Amino acid sequence: LAQAFPLRRPVIAHLLVLPRLSPRIPPAMAPRTRVLPACLAASVVVGAVHLLGRGSQEGAFVTPNLRGEAAAALAAAVVAGSLGAPGPASAAATKFSVFGFGDGASDVYASIDADQKNPYSQFSNPKDRLYKEDAAEYIQKKKVALDESFKRLEKAPYFIKTKQSENLKSLLTLQLEMMRQNMEYVTAKGAPGYRNNDESTPAFQKANAFFQDISDLNVYGKSKKWPEASDSYSKAMTKLAEWKTLVAY
């Protein structure tokens, strides 16, 4: 046949080989046929174990229904609160106030005394408050501080004579501000906000003139104009003595 039909040699060879390969199963198909039964068996085992475990757990211990118990407790609390609360007729009505007008109990203006002249001050009125700005003890404290300032001011002639410009400036700078505050307290008989700041009074005018001479002394000391500095110091001491007489120091 091969010699008679030379062109069909591959076909004849294929026909001769094909009957021997047809009964065999491809190697790739064998694992697929074994995976499906294995998966079914595993599912059955897991389902049986789950059912057995659930039955034993329900028989041994019953878990509480937390969501249901919480809802029941909340409902009981609401009922108890409604029974204990006063009725609408006996309950106090909420009061409001707008910018101090009204009877609002929680309003900031409700803490102000009724006889307070200043609607923005929460302090007591002058007749009932504990602080008395013109009390003798406060005036005496200011006078003690002023005595210390006046004592240090007596060093100014020595600094002028020895031409110590920086020491004179330091002396006047350290003492000038506190001395002014204390002299104004004694002059007006009180602290700022509690006194009459009328600077047209003789005592106030004398105090301001004294501080003007002290300011001139400081300027002349910085410029090292010692005769003018000495003259300013003498004028300041004269006005200080007059001020003490006016305020009964």
Buried (B, 14 or more C-beta within 10 A) or exposed (E): EEEEEEEEEEEEEEEEEEEEEEEEEEEEEEEEEEEEEEEEEEEEEEEEEEEEEEEEEEEEEEEEEEEEEEEEEEEEEEEEEEEEEEEEEEEEEEEEBEEEEEEBEEBEBEEBBEEBEEEEEEEBBEEEEEEEBEEEEBBEEBBEBBEEBBEBBEEBBEBBEEEBBEBBBEBBEEBBEEBBBBBBBBBBBBBEEBBEEEEEBEBBBBBBBBBBBBBBBBBBBBEEBBEBBBBBBEBBBEBBEBBBEBBEB
